[in-house]
Amino acid sequence: MIESFLNNIIESLNYVSNWEAIAMALAIAYLILAIKQNIWCWPAAFFSTLIYSIIFFDVSLLMDSALNVYYLIMAIYGWYAWKYGGRLQNKELEVSTYGLIKNIKIIALLSVISLVFGFIMSNYTSADFAYIDSFTTIFAVFSTYMLAQKILENWIYWIVIDFISIYIYIQKGLNLTAILFVIYTILAFVAYRRWKVEYETSKA
């Protein structure tokens, strides 16, 4: 099984286009820079999602393409929010937290929305993993906004989203993408710990 998995990875690498490789590299750079709260993470995100939007559109993955267009727009918003605080305050945004109660309300609301979308996708489309895919997509949309606002808990959301995505991609035979999301999960965990230390230090 492990040998088959490794052979699949090698075969996948042989078919990775130059543009896809660039998009993957920029996506990883985006996360590393975001961990450091370096505002240049947003240009990396912009060009990575721009490339992925075109790639997914070319292979008729229209929902994935549309999601990446959203990420592209959020990259512009994220740059603005981090630089100006999102309120024309002319200062960089600081790490903040929603708190337990607000996060519980958000999770409950997003879960309901995910179930509705999952039901629609399961009953009216040929989508695989309809409920799980809806969950990861809905939460990813909101988590991207949280990241743009430097909300600490966004990284917890991403850890869960990325971990679930690993399962989906393995089941679909997209093992190279699964490995990429293993990296994303690890980086999200590192980011949470780093941002939490900074948040607690600033409050102290």
Secondary structure, DSSP 8 states (H G I E B T S, - for coil): -HHHHHHHHHHHHHT--HHHHHHHHHHHHHHHHHHTT-TTHHHHHHHHHHHHHHHHHHTT-HHHHHHHHHHHHHHHHHHHHHHHTTTT-SS----B---HHHHHHHHHHHHHHHHHHHHHHHHHS--TTHHHHHHHHHHHHHHHHHHHTTBTTHHHHHHHHHHHHHHHHHHTT-HHHHHHHHHHHHHHHHHHHHHHHHHHHHH-
